[in-house]
Amino acid sequence: MKLINRFIADDNGATSIEYGVLAGFASVMIATGAYAIGENLVPIFDSIVKYLAP
């Protein structure tokens, strides 16, 4: 029982788990933003290609 109580009270590693959750959240937000921006840039690049292609 002492081992279980000591395990529950031990908070070593909690910070690394929190950083992992934050990193995961940030990566999802970056991917979502890149997808949204990418969809809006396609017409711009298409018009540039029209002017540059012979």
C-alpha positions as CSV (number, residue, x, y, z in Angstrom):
1,M,0.0,0.0,0.0
2,K,2.9,2.4,0.7
3,L,4.2,1.8,-2.8
4,I,0.9,2.7,-4.4
5,N,0.5,5.9,-2.2
6,R,4.1,6.9,-3.0
7,F,3.4,6.3,-6.7
8,I,0.3,8.5,-6.6
9,A,2.0,11.3,-4.7
10,D,5.0,11.3,-7.0
11,D,4.7,14.1,-9.6
12,N,8.0,13.7,-11.3
13,G,7.4,13.7,-15.1
14,A,4.1,15.7,-14.9
15,T,5.8,18.7,-16.4
16,S,7.0,16.6,-19.4
17,I,3.5,15.3,-19.9
18,E,2.2,18.8,-19.9
19,Y,4.8,19.9,-22.4
20,G,3.8,17.0,-24.6
21,V,0.1,17.9,-24.5
22,L,1.0,21.5,-25.4
23,A,3.3,20.4,-28.2
24,G,0.5,18.2,-29.6
25,F,-2.0,21.0,-29.4
26,A,0.4,23.5,-31.1
27,S,1.1,21.0,-33.9
28,V,-2.6,20.5,-34.6
29,M,-3.2,24.3,-34.7
30,I,-0.2,24.8,-37.0
31,A,-1.4,22.0,-39.4
32,T,-5.0,23.5,-39.4
33,G,-3.7,27.0,-40.2
34,A,-1.4,25.8,-42.9
35,Y,-4.2,23.9,-44.6
36,A,-6.5,26.9,-44.5
37,I,-3.8,29.3,-45.8
38,G,-2.8,26.7,-48.5
39,E,-6.3,26.5,-49.9
40,N,-6.4,30.3,-50.3
41,L,-3.0,30.5,-52.0
42,V,-3.8,28.0,-54.8
43,P,-5.7,30.7,-57.0
44,I,-2.9,33.2,-56.4
45,F,-0.2,30.7,-57.6
46,D,-2.4,29.7,-60.6
47,S,-2.6,33.3,-61.7
48,I,1.1,33.7,-61.4
49,V,1.7,30.6,-63.5
50,K,-0.6,31.9,-66.2
51,Y,1.5,35.0,-66.5
52,L,4.9,33.3,-66.4
53,A,4.1,30.3,-68.6
54,P,4.5,30.9,-72.4
